[in-house]
Amino acid sequence: MYRIPVLAAAVISTLAAAPAAAEGFRTVESRSVFLSLVDGKKLKRLGINLAVTPGGEIRGQAFGKRVSGAWRWDGRYFCRDLYFGNEDLGPNCQLVQVKGSTVRFIADRGAGRSADLRME
């Protein structure tokens, strides 16, 4: 399996990071804005269904396995520690962008791969 250190997107097939501004994405600059977007919503993609709670939890399922972890906001980044089943995927801080109902997480403080999830 191909591992990507992106939110619970560690199990998501990834997209090559492209210039987000050209695509109309805007960067989420704060924890409060991030929570206003995701609180009470599921983050979904084919085979993936996750929740990110205001209390700092990540929980859900991906491809039939449990996803769990913790998150915090650090400056301009969503930083998470994540488990996919029993596999510890470790920490990663990610740039978060949004366009409509799509939230994009870009690994390695915006320098890595990205994964797009729908907010429902």
Summary of the structure (lengths in Angstrom):
residues: 120
radius of gyration: 12.7
end to end distance: 27.1
largest distance: 38.1
contacts: 373
relative contact order: 0.27
helix: 15%
strand: 49%
